[in-house]
Each structure stands twice: as C-alpha cells, then as structure tokens.
Amino acid sequence: MSSRPLAGLTALTAAATATTGALLESGLPAPATQWVYVVIALPLPALGWLLTVRRPELRYGPLLLTAALLFGLGGLGVGLAARGAPDLLVVPLTALYAPFYALTWVFVPLLFPDGRLPSRRWRPVAWISAAALVVHTAGTVLMAENPYGPPGGPTTPLDLAVGLVQAAGQLVVIIMAVVVFCGLVVRWRRSAPGERGQYAWIVGGTAATLAGVVALFFGLGGSLGAHEQAWPVIMVGMLAIVGALPAAITVAIFRHRLLDVRVGIRGSRLHLVFDLRPTADEVLSDLGTALAGTSEPVEQLGRLAAAIRAGLDLRWAAVTLADGTRVVAGEEDGPAALELPVPGDLGRIACGPRDGGPLTRTDRRLLEALAVPAGLAIQSAGLVTRLVNAQEAERRRIERNIHDGVQQQLVALIAGLELARATGAGPDMLTHLREQARQTLDDLRELAAGIHPSSLSQGGLVEAVEERCSRLPVRTTVSAPPPLRARRFTDEVEGAMYFTVSEGVANALKHAEPGHIDVRLSQDDGRLRAIVADDGAGFDPRTAARRGLATLADRLDALGGGLTVDSEPGKGTRMDAWVPVDG
C-alpha cells in the first residue's frame, strides 16, 4: 500500500464499488437519500489515499484505505443482491461489512493518529479484536445470508452453532469498541494542549459511530418489515457509521494540523493545495542553497538553525558548537523539546516545541538526517574561522618582522646617511653604509621569501623546495620524478604544498634533532603529494600540540586535500600532505 499507483487504484476501487452498489440497490433515477449516502461514503477513500501518498511512513492511511475498500465491496454485494445476483457472488461480498465494522469501531480509533498502538498494554485488545473480526467474518460467510434472497429453510443445529459463533464474534468486537472508546477518552483528557483539539474530534467521531451502530440495530429490529418501517433510523445510523469518523479525522487534520497536513493558497491563482511539512530531501536542498549564499561562519550557523526551525516548524532552533558558541533562530522561550548531538562531537542541535503538537518520531528522523550536513556546515564554519585567524596571525607576524627588522635597519641606514652628509664622511663610513644597505636588502628578500618565495613563482614547486632545503644545517634529500619538475600548478596549490614542506622541515630541525631529512614529491591518482620524513626523536601525536601544522592542515582541507602525521618516540616522524590536481 506504500506505492502511489496501488494507493490510487485502491481508493478508486473503493469509491467506484460504493457508488455502483448504492445505485444498483436503488436503481436510476436514485433518490436523494441514496446520493447523500454516496457523497458521505467518498471522503473515507479520499482521506486514506491522501495520507498514504503524502505520509507513506505512517500506517494510518493504508488502514483507512482498507476500511474504505471493505465498505465499497460490501456495498457492491448489497447492490448485486438487489439485482438478483447469485449467492455465490453476493455472500462473500456482503460479508466484508463485518471486517469494515471491526476496523471502524476498533482499529481506526485505537491506532489514531499514526497507525501505531498507544502503548504495549493495548496489544491484547488488538489481538482479541483481530480474532473476533475473523470469527465474525467467517460466521457471516458460513451463514450465507443474502439480504434480498428468499428466506432460508429450517434452522439446523449447524446453522444454530454458526449463528452463535457469528454473534459471539460480533459481541466481542462491540465490547472491544467500548474499551477502545474509553481509552480514547482517557488519552483525550491526558493529552497536551496542542493535541487536545485533535483528540476531541476523534472522540466525537467515535461516539457518533457507536451511536450509529445502536441506531442501526434498533432500526433493523430483526425483520425485513421492521427494516422498511424504520428506514429513517437505519439511514441515520448508516450515515453515522460511514461518515462520522472520516469527517472527524478530516477536521482534526485540517483544523488542528494533525500529521502536518495543511490547506492553503499557493501562487497568484486562488486554489487549494495540500501542503505538508517538507521532506528531508527538501530541507537538505534548501539548506544547501542557504549555506551557499554566505561564507561568514556565524551567518552560516544562523542559516543552519533557521533551516532546521523551518523544516520542523519549530518555535526556535539552536546550534551549539563544541567551543560553546551558540546561534539561535527564533525566540528561545523555554527548555528544548528535542536535542541531538552532531556527529564527530562538533556540537549539538536543540529544538524548541512546535505550535502544532509535540515532536514525533518522524521529526526525530528528519533531525537525524539533518545532523550530518549540519556537522559539515559546522566543520566548514570552524575551518573558515581558523583560516581567518591564521591569516590575521600571519599578517601580524609580517607586520612585527617588518617593524622589528627591516624598518629598524632602514631607520638606522637613513640616520647613518644623514650623519655622513653632515660630517662629510670618508670612504670607510660609506663602505659601512653600503654593507648595511645590502644587509637590509637581503633581509627584505628573506622576508618576501617567507610570504611567497621568488623561486616558487619562477621555477615551480620542486625548484623552490630544493632551494629551501639546500640551506638546512642537516643532510636533506629532495626527490621528485622528472615529469613533476616541469609541471606547474595553481598558486594556491603550489603555495600550500611549499609552506607545508617548509613547516615540516622547520619542525624537524626545531624539535627532533634529526641526522637526516627526506623530502619526496610525487603526483599520482590525481593527487600532488609531499612526504617529509626524519630520523629524529619523534613524539606522541596524541599529546603533542601541532600549532603550525594545524593551520596548514586547514589550508590543505580548504583545497580538498589532507594532512597526516605519523610518529612515535624514538622512531622519527613522517608527515604526508596531499591536494587534488588535474591530470
């Protein structure tokens, strides 16, 4: 019953058989009362189809469709009986009224609103009702009653036994219906304010249905003559049985937003639409569009919280990062109704209550589906923040180096030139000033190389790495395949890989006291890779801070690459960095 074609076919069959049976019974032209009966019978299959198609994860739609189909086929049997069809066809069809009544009296109110039992304690009621349904239906078939057929022959002991079995099954169904109704009243009294209106309508619909059952039994009176004399009472009873519960469920859905089904106006033209809460795919699509519109971390988190709030129709939603940063969409006016961790211990998502009722298992599944992209968004926001902080730290470092180094040297050089002009300096002083100017120029070039070395712009990655490693105070080997020496990559890729290698060898010199450093550059499987290995002291990666490498890892991550460090005390260190490249 989960596929749309099957749901549509079932609904059409139920509506067609109910209409055909009613018109066959009365003939054409049909009286107004028969048309009223037909109109009241149609909402049940329509409602079952709507819920089955638009909320396939719930069992309530298929339950309503099944009840509608049983009623339609039973009505078709009555219509065929009125036209003199054989008992072999009529009896099995009219017997389907029995399970229809059981579903309507017991299971439709019991499984309200999502097709599941209210609790495990109701399992015995469901099993007893199902058994009574089978017994009642089987007894009805075995009795072979044709409502328009000739009276049966003398009653035999077997007929009496079958009749008793049928009556027993029907009596148990009625008792279970009363039990379910009492439980429904209790659920209504204990329900939250947002659910009370929904339960009030289903309580009223169930009460009207049971009243219709009483009116039907009273009107039938056990004989055909009484059936004709009490036709108005019977008609009212049938209309209540057929129409009360579908009407109550419909009002609960559209008046009190049960199951998140709403009616509204869409577009510039005036027409009604069924508008459900968006699916996980729709929310993810909207979330991707929202996050693509900004690169600001706080704004990204704000849009993430807003998408979660809109997707679950919440009063508020909040995203909290592991560092305590918290962004809230909406007005946080109370405790969270649902809270879920983001995979990877990156943070938490908190949801406020909904105006239209409590959060359901479906809402939790939707939130779990959003947790993964939420984690990626949080990770992206954190990455952007770290890159911005790293850029700011680098800017301050360059500013400090210029202020403390080259700037002071230039100030001293200018002062020396002024002194030389004032005193008429000799060759020795001019030679000293020239050497001072050369040293300043060398320092300025070294500073510029730290920002972006000229060898990297002119000769490429391999040449720049070789030049960097040639000045190291320990034996360093740089290896790269010949084709890689002639390859050029984008400035972002070459810069990221160059500074990663520079940081790797600098860390080895600073902390490991190595005797040898091995640098290998390669390109394979669409990746440009750099490996820096040393035979130094090594360290425990779980306890050591990675400071500079963490910034470089973020830089590589932003390019779609990665960085791993393997080390062990006394066994050296191996750093492996890569970025994706074309070809």
C-alpha positions as CSV (number, residue, x, y, z in Angstrom):
1,M,0.0,0.0,0.0
2,S,3.1,2.2,0.0
3,S,3.2,3.0,-3.7
4,R,1.2,5.7,-5.2
5,P,-0.3,3.7,-8.1
6,L,-1.6,1.0,-5.6
7,A,-3.0,3.6,-3.3
8,G,-4.8,5.4,-6.1
9,L,-6.2,2.1,-7.5
10,T,-7.4,1.1,-4.1
11,A,-9.1,4.5,-3.5
12,L,-10.8,4.4,-6.9
13,T,-11.9,0.9,-6.5
14,A,-13.4,1.7,-3.1
15,A,-15.2,4.8,-4.4
16,A,-16.4,3.1,-7.5
17,T,-17.8,0.0,-5.8
18,A,-19.5,2.0,-3.1
19,T,-21.2,4.2,-5.7
20,T,-22.1,1.3,-8.0
21,G,-23.5,-0.7,-5.2
22,A,-25.7,2.2,-3.9
23,L,-27.0,2.9,-7.4
24,L,-27.7,-0.8,-8.1
25,E,-29.6,-1.1,-4.9
26,S,-31.9,1.8,-5.6
27,G,-31.9,1.9,-9.4
28,L,-31.9,5.0,-11.5
29,P,-33.0,7.7,-11.0
30,A,-31.7,7.2,-7.5
31,P,-33.5,9.0,-4.6
32,A,-31.8,12.0,-2.9
33,T,-31.1,9.9,0.2
34,Q,-29.0,7.5,-1.9
35,W,-27.0,10.3,-3.4
36,V,-26.3,11.6,0.1
37,Y,-25.2,8.2,1.1
38,V,-22.8,8.1,-1.9
39,V,-21.4,11.5,-1.1
40,I,-20.8,10.6,2.6
41,A,-19.0,7.4,1.5
42,L,-16.4,9.1,-0.7
43,P,-14.4,11.0,1.9
44,L,-13.0,7.8,3.5
45,P,-11.1,6.5,0.4
46,A,-10.1,10.1,-0.4
47,L,-8.6,10.6,3.0
48,G,-6.9,7.2,3.0
49,W,-5.3,8.0,-0.4
50,L,-4.1,11.4,0.8
51,L,-2.4,10.1,3.9
52,T,-1.0,7.0,2.2
53,V,0.6,9.1,-0.6
54,R,1.7,12.1,1.3
55,R,2.7,10.4,4.6
56,P,3.8,6.9,3.4
57,E,5.8,6.3,6.6
58,L,2.6,6.2,8.6
59,R,0.2,3.1,8.7
60,Y,-2.9,5.2,9.2
61,G,-3.5,5.9,5.5
62,P,-3.4,2.2,4.5
63,L,-5.8,1.4,7.4
64,L,-8.3,3.9,6.2
65,L,-8.0,2.7,2.6
66,T,-8.5,-0.9,3.7
67,A,-11.7,0.1,5.6
68,A,-12.9,2.1,2.5
69,L,-12.3,-0.9,0.2
70,L,-14.1,-3.3,2.5
71,F,-17.1,-0.9,2.7
72,G,-17.2,-0.4,-1.0
73,L,-17.1,-4.1,-1.8
74,G,-19.7,-4.8,0.8
75,G,-22.0,-2.2,-0.7
76,L,-21.4,-3.7,-4.2
77,G,-22.6,-7.1,-2.8
78,V,-25.8,-5.5,-1.5
79,G,-26.4,-3.8,-4.9
80,L,-25.8,-7.1,-6.7
81,A,-28.2,-8.9,-4.3
82,A,-30.9,-6.3,-5.1
83,R,-30.4,-7.2,-8.8
84,G,-30.8,-10.9,-8.2
85,A,-27.1,-11.9,-8.4
86,P,-26.3,-15.5,-7.2
87,D,-25.5,-16.1,-3.6
88,L,-22.0,-17.4,-4.6
89,L,-21.1,-13.8,-5.5
90,V,-23.3,-11.8,-3.1
91,V,-22.5,-13.6,0.2
92,P,-18.6,-13.2,0.2
93,L,-19.0,-9.5,-0.8
94,T,-21.7,-8.6,1.8
95,A,-19.7,-10.5,4.4
96,L,-17.0,-7.8,4.0
97,Y,-19.1,-5.5,6.0
98,A,-18.1,-7.4,9.1
99,P,-14.3,-6.5,9.0
100,F,-15.3,-3.0,7.9
101,Y,-17.3,-2.6,11.1
102,A,-14.4,-4.0,13.2
103,L,-11.9,-1.7,11.6
104,T,-14.2,1.3,12.0
105,W,-15.3,0.6,15.6
106,V,-12.0,-0.6,17.0
107,F,-8.8,-0.1,15.0
108,V,-9.4,3.3,13.4
109,P,-9.8,5.0,16.9
110,L,-7.3,2.6,18.6
111,L,-4.4,3.4,16.1
112,F,-5.1,7.1,15.9
113,P,-3.2,9.2,14.8
114,D,-0.1,7.5,13.3
115,G,-1.2,3.9,12.8
116,R,0.6,2.6,16.0
117,L,-0.7,1.3,19.3
118,P,-0.7,3.9,22.1
119,S,1.4,1.6,24.2
120,R,2.3,-2.1,24.6
121,R,-0.6,-2.5,27.0
122,W,-3.1,-2.3,24.1
123,R,-1.6,-5.4,22.4
124,P,-4.2,-7.8,24.0
125,V,-7.0,-5.6,22.8
126,A,-5.7,-5.6,19.3
127,W,-5.2,-9.3,19.2
128,I,-8.6,-10.1,20.7
129,S,-10.3,-7.7,18.3
130,A,-8.5,-9.2,15.3
131,A,-9.5,-12.7,16.4
132,A,-13.1,-11.6,16.9
133,L,-13.0,-9.9,13.5
134,V,-12.0,-13.2,11.8
135,V,-14.7,-15.2,13.7
136,H,-17.4,-12.7,12.9
137,T,-16.5,-12.6,9.2
138,A,-16.2,-16.4,8.9
139,G,-19.6,-16.8,10.7
140,T,-21.2,-14.3,8.3
141,V,-19.9,-16.2,5.3
142,L,-20.9,-19.6,6.6
143,M,-24.4,-18.4,7.4
144,A,-24.8,-17.5,3.6
145,E,-27.2,-14.6,4.3
146,N,-28.5,-12.7,1.2
147,P,-30.3,-9.5,2.3
148,Y,-32.5,-9.7,-0.8
149,G,-32.7,-13.5,-1.1
150,P,-35.6,-15.8,-0.2
151,P,-35.9,-16.8,3.5
152,G,-33.8,-19.8,4.4
153,G,-35.1,-23.3,5.3
154,P,-35.5,-24.8,8.7
155,T,-32.7,-24.0,11.2
156,T,-30.4,-26.9,11.7
157,P,-28.1,-27.4,14.7
158,L,-25.2,-26.5,12.5
159,D,-26.9,-23.3,11.5
160,L,-27.5,-22.5,15.1
161,A,-23.9,-23.2,16.0
162,V,-22.6,-20.9,13.2
163,G,-25.1,-18.2,14.3
164,L,-23.8,-18.4,17.8
165,V,-20.2,-18.2,16.7
166,Q,-21.0,-15.2,14.5
167,A,-22.9,-13.5,17.3
168,A,-20.1,-14.1,19.8
169,G,-17.5,-12.6,17.4
170,Q,-19.7,-9.6,16.8
171,L,-20.3,-9.2,20.6
172,V,-16.6,-9.3,21.3
173,V,-16.0,-6.7,18.6
174,I,-18.6,-4.4,20.2
175,I,-17.1,-4.9,23.7
176,M,-13.6,-4.1,22.4
177,A,-15.0,-1.0,20.7
178,V,-16.4,0.3,24.0
179,V,-13.0,-0.5,25.7
180,V,-11.1,1.4,22.9
181,F,-13.6,4.3,23.2
182,C,-13.0,4.6,26.9
183,G,-9.2,4.5,26.3
184,L,-9.6,7.2,23.7
185,V,-11.4,9.4,26.2
186,V,-8.6,8.9,28.7
187,R,-6.0,9.8,26.0
188,W,-8.0,12.9,25.2
189,R,-8.1,14.0,28.9
190,R,-4.4,13.4,29.3
191,S,-3.3,14.9,26.0
192,A,-1.2,18.1,25.8
193,P,-3.0,21.4,24.9
194,G,-1.7,21.2,21.3
195,E,-3.2,17.7,20.9
196,R,-6.5,18.1,22.8
197,G,-8.4,19.5,19.8
198,Q,-7.3,16.6,17.6
199,Y,-8.4,14.0,20.2
200,A,-11.7,15.8,20.9
201,W,-12.8,15.4,17.3
202,I,-11.8,11.7,17.1
203,V,-13.6,11.1,20.4
204,G,-16.7,12.8,19.0
205,G,-16.5,10.9,15.7
206,T,-16.1,7.6,17.5
207,A,-19.1,8.4,19.8
208,A,-21.2,9.2,16.7
209,T,-20.1,6.0,15.1
210,L,-21.1,3.9,18.1
211,A,-24.4,5.8,18.3
212,G,-25.0,4.9,14.7
213,V,-24.4,1.3,15.5
214,V,-27.1,1.4,18.2
215,A,-29.5,3.2,15.8
216,L,-28.8,0.6,13.1
217,F,-29.5,-2.3,15.4
218,F,-32.6,-0.6,16.7
219,G,-33.9,0.2,13.3
220,L,-33.3,-3.3,11.8
221,G,-35.3,-4.9,14.6
222,G,-34.5,-8.3,13.2
223,S,-37.0,-8.5,10.4
224,L,-37.4,-7.1,6.8
225,G,-40.7,-5.5,7.7
226,A,-39.1,-3.6,10.6
227,H,-36.3,-2.7,8.2
228,E,-38.7,-0.9,5.9
229,Q,-40.7,0.8,8.7
230,A,-37.5,2.0,10.4
231,W,-35.8,3.2,7.2
232,P,-35.1,6.8,8.5
233,V,-33.5,5.4,11.7
234,I,-31.4,2.9,9.7
235,M,-30.4,5.6,7.2
236,V,-29.2,7.9,10.0
237,G,-27.3,5.0,11.6
238,M,-25.6,4.1,8.3
239,L,-24.6,7.7,7.6
240,A,-23.1,8.0,11.1
241,I,-21.2,4.7,10.7
242,V,-19.9,5.6,7.3
243,G,-19.3,9.4,7.7
244,A,-18.7,10.3,11.3
245,L,-15.1,9.1,11.7
246,P,-13.8,10.3,8.3
247,A,-15.4,13.7,9.0
248,A,-13.8,13.8,12.5
249,I,-10.3,12.8,11.1
250,T,-10.6,15.3,8.3
251,V,-11.4,18.2,10.7
252,A,-8.6,17.1,13.0
253,I,-6.1,17.1,10.1
254,F,-7.1,20.4,8.5
255,R,-8.4,22.3,11.5
256,H,-5.8,21.2,14.1
257,R,-2.9,20.4,11.7
258,L,-2.8,16.8,12.5
259,L,0.1,14.9,10.8
260,D,1.3,18.3,9.5
261,V,-1.3,18.4,6.7
262,R,-2.5,21.9,5.9
263,V,-4.7,23.7,3.4
264,G,-3.6,27.0,2.0
265,I,-3.5,29.3,-1.0
266,R,-0.5,29.0,-3.3
267,G,0.5,31.2,-6.1
268,S,-1.4,34.1,-7.6
269,R,-4.4,31.9,-8.5
270,L,-7.0,31.0,-5.9
271,H,-6.8,27.3,-5.4
272,L,-6.4,24.9,-2.5
273,V,-3.2,22.8,-2.0
274,F,-2.3,20.1,0.4
275,D,0.9,21.5,2.0
276,L,2.9,19.0,4.2
277,R,6.0,19.6,6.2
278,P,8.9,19.3,3.8
279,T,10.7,16.0,3.5
280,A,14.4,15.5,4.5
281,D,15.4,15.8,0.8
282,E,13.6,19.2,0.5
283,V,15.1,20.5,3.7
284,L,18.6,19.4,2.7
285,S,18.1,21.1,-0.7
286,D,17.0,24.3,1.0
287,L,19.9,24.1,3.5
288,G,22.4,23.7,0.7
289,T,21.1,26.7,-1.1
290,A,21.1,28.8,2.1
291,L,24.6,27.9,3.1
292,A,25.9,28.5,-0.4
293,G,24.9,32.1,-0.1
294,T,27.4,33.1,2.6
295,S,30.9,32.3,3.8
296,E,30.6,34.1,7.2
297,P,30.8,31.4,9.9
298,V,28.2,33.0,12.3
299,E,25.8,33.6,9.4
300,Q,26.2,30.0,8.2
301,L,25.3,28.7,11.6
302,G,22.3,31.1,11.7
303,R,21.0,29.9,8.4
304,L,21.5,26.3,9.5
305,A,19.4,26.9,12.7
306,A,16.8,28.8,10.6
307,A,16.6,25.8,8.1
308,I,16.1,23.4,11.0
309,R,13.4,25.6,12.5
310,A,11.5,25.9,9.3
311,G,11.9,22.2,8.4
312,L,10.4,21.0,11.7
313,D,8.0,24.0,12.1
314,L,9.6,24.9,15.5
315,R,9.2,28.0,17.7
316,W,13.0,28.1,17.8
317,A,16.1,26.1,17.0
318,A,19.7,26.4,18.2
319,V,23.1,25.2,17.0
320,T,25.8,25.0,19.7
321,L,29.4,24.4,18.8
322,A,31.9,22.4,20.9
323,D,33.6,25.6,22.0
324,G,30.3,27.0,23.4
325,T,29.4,29.3,20.5
326,R,25.6,29.2,20.2
327,V,23.3,30.6,17.5
328,V,19.5,30.6,17.9
329,A,16.8,31.0,15.2
330,G,13.6,32.3,16.7
331,E,12.9,33.3,20.3
332,E,14.2,30.8,22.8
333,D,11.4,30.8,25.4
334,G,11.8,27.5,27.3
335,P,13.6,24.2,27.5
336,A,14.4,22.2,24.4
337,A,11.8,19.7,23.3
338,L,14.4,17.6,21.4
339,E,18.2,17.7,21.4
340,L,20.7,15.8,19.3
341,P,24.5,15.7,19.1
342,V,26.2,16.4,15.8
343,P,28.4,13.5,14.6
344,G,32.0,14.0,15.4
345,D,31.4,15.8,18.7
346,L,31.3,19.0,16.8
347,G,28.3,20.4,18.7
348,R,24.6,19.9,19.4
349,I,21.3,20.8,17.8
350,A,18.5,21.9,20.1
351,C,14.8,22.2,19.1
352,G,12.1,24.1,20.8
353,P,8.5,23.0,20.9
354,R,6.1,23.1,17.9
355,D,2.9,25.1,17.8
356,G,1.0,22.3,16.1
357,G,1.7,19.5,18.6
358,P,4.6,17.5,20.0
359,L,7.6,16.4,18.1
360,T,7.2,12.9,16.7
361,R,9.5,10.0,15.7
362,T,9.2,11.3,12.2
363,D,10.6,14.7,13.4
364,R,13.5,13.0,15.1
365,R,14.3,11.0,11.9
366,L,14.3,14.3,10.0
367,L,16.6,15.9,12.5
368,E,19.0,12.9,12.4
369,A,19.1,13.3,8.6
370,L,20.0,17.0,9.1
371,A,22.7,16.2,11.6
372,V,25.2,15.1,9.0
373,P,25.0,18.2,6.8
374,A,24.8,20.2,10.0
375,G,28.1,18.7,11.0
376,L,29.6,19.6,7.7
377,A,28.3,23.2,8.0
378,I,29.8,23.5,11.5
379,Q,33.1,22.0,10.3
380,S,33.1,24.4,7.4
381,A,32.4,27.3,9.7
382,G,35.2,26.3,12.0
383,L,37.6,25.9,9.1
384,V,36.7,29.4,7.8
385,T,37.2,30.8,11.3
386,R,40.6,29.1,11.7
387,L,41.8,30.2,8.3
388,V,40.7,33.8,9.1
389,N,42.6,33.6,12.4
390,A,45.6,32.1,10.7
391,Q,45.6,34.9,8.1
392,E,45.4,37.5,10.8
393,A,48.2,35.9,12.8
394,E,50.3,35.8,9.7
395,R,49.6,39.4,9.0
396,R,50.7,40.4,12.5
397,R,53.8,38.3,12.2
398,I,54.8,40.0,8.9
399,E,54.0,43.4,10.5
400,R,56.1,42.6,13.5
401,N,59.0,41.3,11.4
402,I,58.9,44.5,9.3
403,H,58.7,46.7,12.4
404,D,61.4,44.9,14.4
405,G,63.7,44.1,11.5
406,V,63.8,45.8,8.1
407,Q,62.1,49.0,9.4
408,Q,64.7,49.5,12.2
409,Q,67.5,48.8,9.7
410,L,66.1,51.4,7.3
411,V,65.8,53.9,10.1
412,A,69.4,53.2,11.1
413,L,70.5,53.5,7.5
414,I,68.8,56.8,7.0
415,A,70.3,58.1,10.2
416,G,73.8,57.0,9.0
417,L,73.3,58.8,5.7
418,E,72.2,62.0,7.4
419,L,75.3,61.8,9.7
420,A,77.6,61.1,6.7
421,R,76.2,64.1,4.9
422,A,76.6,66.4,7.9
423,T,80.1,65.3,8.7
424,G,81.5,64.7,5.3
425,A,82.1,61.0,5.9
426,G,85.1,59.2,4.5
427,P,85.3,56.0,2.4
428,D,85.2,53.8,5.5
429,M,81.9,55.1,6.7
430,L,80.4,55.0,3.1
431,T,81.6,51.4,2.8
432,H,79.9,50.5,6.1
433,L,76.6,52.2,5.0
434,R,76.7,50.3,1.7
435,E,77.1,47.0,3.6
436,Q,74.3,48.0,5.8
437,A,72.1,48.7,2.8
438,R,73.0,45.3,1.3
439,Q,72.1,43.5,4.5
440,T,68.7,45.3,4.7
441,L,68.1,44.3,1.1
442,D,68.9,40.6,1.9
443,D,66.7,40.7,5.0
444,L,63.9,42.2,2.9
445,R,64.3,39.5,0.3
446,E,64.2,36.8,3.0
447,L,61.1,38.3,4.4
448,A,59.5,38.4,1.0
449,A,60.5,34.7,0.5
450,G,58.6,33.9,3.7
451,I,55.5,35.4,2.1
452,H,55.9,33.9,-1.4
453,P,59.4,32.9,-2.5
454,S,60.5,34.1,-5.9
455,S,61.9,30.7,-6.7
456,L,58.4,29.3,-6.4
457,S,57.0,31.8,-8.8
458,Q,59.8,31.4,-11.3
459,G,60.9,27.8,-11.1
460,G,57.9,25.9,-9.7
461,L,57.4,23.7,-6.6
462,V,60.3,21.3,-7.0
463,E,62.8,24.0,-7.5
464,A,61.5,26.1,-4.6
465,V,61.6,23.1,-2.2
466,E,65.1,22.2,-3.3
467,E,66.3,25.8,-2.7
468,R,64.6,25.8,0.7
469,C,66.2,22.5,1.8
470,S,69.6,23.4,0.4
471,R,70.1,25.9,3.3
472,L,69.3,23.5,6.1
473,P,72.1,22.6,8.6
474,V,71.4,18.9,8.3
475,R,71.7,16.4,5.4
476,T,68.5,16.7,3.4
477,T,67.4,14.7,0.4
478,V,64.8,16.0,-2.1
479,S,63.4,13.6,-4.6
480,A,60.9,14.1,-7.4
481,P,60.2,12.4,-10.7
482,P,61.4,14.3,-13.7
483,P,58.0,15.0,-15.2
484,L,57.0,16.7,-12.0
485,R,59.8,19.3,-12.3
486,A,58.3,20.6,-15.5
487,R,54.7,20.8,-14.1
488,R,53.2,23.9,-12.8
489,F,50.1,24.1,-10.7
490,T,47.9,26.9,-9.4
491,D,49.4,29.4,-7.0
492,E,47.1,28.1,-4.2
493,V,48.3,24.5,-4.7
494,E,52.0,25.3,-5.0
495,G,51.9,27.8,-2.1
496,A,50.1,25.3,0.2
497,M,52.5,22.4,-0.6
498,Y,55.6,24.6,-0.3
499,F,54.8,26.0,3.1
500,T,53.7,22.6,4.3
501,V,57.1,21.2,3.4
502,S,58.8,24.3,5.0
503,E,56.8,23.8,8.2
504,G,57.6,20.1,8.2
505,V,61.4,20.6,7.9
506,A,61.3,23.5,10.4
507,N,59.5,21.4,13.0
508,A,62.1,18.6,12.4
509,L,65.0,20.9,13.0
510,K,63.4,22.6,16.0
511,H,62.1,19.6,17.9
512,A,63.5,16.3,16.6
513,E,67.3,16.9,16.3
514,P,67.4,14.7,13.1
515,G,70.5,13.4,11.4
516,H,68.7,13.2,8.0
517,I,65.6,14.6,6.5
518,D,64.0,13.0,3.4
519,V,61.5,15.1,1.3
520,R,59.7,13.3,-1.5
521,L,57.3,15.0,-4.0
522,S,55.1,12.9,-6.3
523,Q,52.0,13.0,-8.4
524,D,49.7,10.0,-8.9
525,D,46.0,9.2,-8.9
526,G,45.0,12.8,-9.3
527,R,46.9,13.9,-6.2
528,L,50.0,16.0,-5.6
529,R,51.7,14.6,-2.6
530,A,54.6,15.7,-0.4
531,I,56.2,13.5,2.3
532,V,58.6,14.8,4.9
533,A,60.3,12.1,7.0
534,D,63.1,12.4,9.5
535,D,65.1,10.0,11.8
536,G,64.8,12.3,14.8
537,A,63.4,11.9,18.3
538,G,59.8,11.5,17.3
539,F,56.8,12.2,19.6
540,D,53.4,11.0,20.7
541,P,50.8,12.6,18.2
542,R,48.0,12.2,20.8
543,T,49.7,14.6,23.3
544,A,51.7,17.0,21.2
545,A,50.4,20.3,20.0
546,R,50.6,20.8,16.2
547,R,50.1,24.6,16.1
548,G,51.6,25.5,12.7
549,L,50.6,22.2,11.1
550,A,47.0,22.6,12.2
551,T,46.9,25.9,10.2
552,L,48.4,24.2,7.2
553,A,46.0,21.2,7.5
554,D,43.1,23.7,7.4
555,R,44.7,25.3,4.3
556,L,45.0,21.9,2.6
557,D,41.5,20.9,3.7
558,A,40.2,24.1,2.0
559,L,41.7,22.9,-1.2
560,G,40.1,19.4,-0.8
561,G,43.3,17.8,0.4
562,G,44.6,16.5,3.8
563,L,47.5,16.1,6.1
564,T,48.5,13.2,8.3
565,V,51.4,12.9,10.8
566,D,52.8,9.6,12.0
567,S,55.3,9.5,14.7
568,E,56.5,7.5,17.7
569,P,59.0,8.4,20.4
570,G,62.5,7.3,19.3
571,K,61.4,6.3,15.8
572,G,61.2,9.6,13.9
573,T,58.3,11.4,12.2
574,R,56.6,11.2,8.8
575,M,54.3,13.9,7.5
576,D,52.2,13.2,4.5
577,A,50.3,16.0,2.7
578,W,48.3,15.9,-0.5
579,V,46.0,18.0,-2.6
580,P,43.9,17.0,-5.6
581,V,45.2,18.2,-9.0
582,D,44.2,17.7,-12.6
583,G,46.0,15.1,-14.7
